[in-house]
Each structure stands twice: as C-alpha cells, then as structure tokens.
Amino acid sequence: MQLTARDRHIIDFEREWCLVSGRKMSEVRVRFGMSTSSYYRALCRLLERPEALSYDPLTVKRLRRRREQARRDRIEGRRAHRGRR
C-alpha cells in the first residue's frame, strides 16, 4: 500500500515542525483538522508502515526511538538522575 498525501504531510510535519512558529498542537488542528489524540494515533500507525520508513528513514527512525524511550520510561519509571544507581 502506498502512502497517501496526508501520510506524507504528517511525516513532513514531524520532520519540520520545530521550524514552524506557533504551538505544535495548534498547528496540528489547523493543518490536519484533527484532535491531538487522533493525530498521534495516526502517527503511531504510520510509523509501523514500511512505506513510511522508505519515504523518510531518518524521521521515522527518530520518532520510533522516541516512542520506545517513552514506553521504557512509563514501564520503568523515570530515574531522577540518569546514570546514577
């Protein structure tokens, strides 16, 4: 299955959103017409698709790493001082 124009736009937005003036969630509502939760559900599904990885490997891998780190943090709990035991 090929990426839709919206799928590509989401990946492009994730790559470049830090260059956009304004708050990210406000931009999501304006650009995509979706709630924050709908946007992140769509993004998570998109990150699992091989077509997304082919389209922009650096962005998709970066987002996958961040997602996995967030999962680990939720499971293990954040340590007050990383590296210390």
C-alpha positions as CSV (number, residue, x, y, z in Angstrom):
1,M,0.0,0.0,0.0
2,Q,1.3,3.4,-0.9
3,L,1.4,6.4,1.4
4,T,-1.4,8.9,1.0
5,A,-0.7,12.6,0.6
6,R,-1.9,13.1,4.2
7,D,0.6,10.4,5.4
8,R,3.5,12.2,3.7
9,H,2.3,15.5,5.0
10,I,2.3,14.1,8.6
11,I,5.9,12.8,8.2
12,D,7.0,16.1,6.6
13,F,5.3,18.0,9.5
14,E,7.1,15.9,12.1
15,R,10.4,16.5,10.4
16,E,10.0,20.3,10.2
17,W,7.5,21.3,12.9
18,C,10.2,22.9,15.1
19,L,10.8,25.4,12.3
20,V,7.1,26.5,12.4
21,S,6.1,29.4,14.5
22,G,3.3,28.6,16.9
23,R,2.5,25.6,19.1
24,K,2.6,22.2,17.6
25,M,-0.9,21.1,18.7
26,S,-2.4,24.3,17.3
27,E,-0.7,23.6,14.0
28,V,-2.0,20.0,14.0
29,R,-5.5,21.3,14.3
30,V,-5.1,23.9,11.6
31,R,-3.1,21.7,9.1
32,F,-4.8,18.4,9.6
33,G,-8.2,19.2,11.1
34,M,-7.8,16.6,13.8
35,S,-7.6,16.4,17.6
36,T,-4.2,15.8,19.2
37,S,-5.2,12.2,20.1
38,S,-6.3,11.4,16.6
39,Y,-3.1,12.9,15.2
40,Y,-0.9,10.8,17.5
41,R,-2.9,7.6,16.8
42,A,-2.5,8.2,13.0
43,L,1.2,8.9,13.5
44,C,1.8,5.7,15.5
45,R,0.1,3.6,12.9
46,L,2.1,5.4,10.2
47,L,5.4,4.7,12.0
48,E,4.8,0.9,11.7
49,R,4.5,1.0,7.9
50,P,7.5,0.1,5.7
51,E,6.4,2.7,3.2
52,A,6.9,5.4,5.8
53,L,10.4,4.2,6.5
54,S,11.2,4.2,2.8
55,Y,9.8,7.7,2.4
56,D,11.8,9.3,5.2
57,P,14.0,6.9,7.1
58,L,15.7,9.4,9.4
59,T,12.5,11.0,10.7
60,V,10.7,7.6,11.1
61,K,13.6,6.1,13.0
62,R,13.9,9.1,15.2
63,L,10.2,9.0,16.0
64,R,10.4,5.3,16.7
65,R,13.3,5.7,19.1
66,R,11.4,8.5,21.0
67,R,8.3,6.3,21.2
68,E,10.3,3.4,22.5
69,Q,12.1,5.6,25.1
70,A,8.7,6.9,26.3
71,R,7.4,3.3,26.6
72,R,10.5,2.3,28.6
73,D,10.1,5.4,30.8
74,R,6.5,4.6,31.5
75,I,7.3,0.9,32.4
76,E,10.5,1.5,34.4
77,G,9.7,5.0,35.7
78,R,11.9,7.9,35.1
79,R,15.1,8.0,37.2
80,A,15.8,11.2,39.0
81,H,19.4,11.0,37.9
82,R,20.2,9.0,34.8
83,G,23.4,7.1,35.0
84,R,23.4,7.0,38.8
85,R,22.3,4.0,40.8
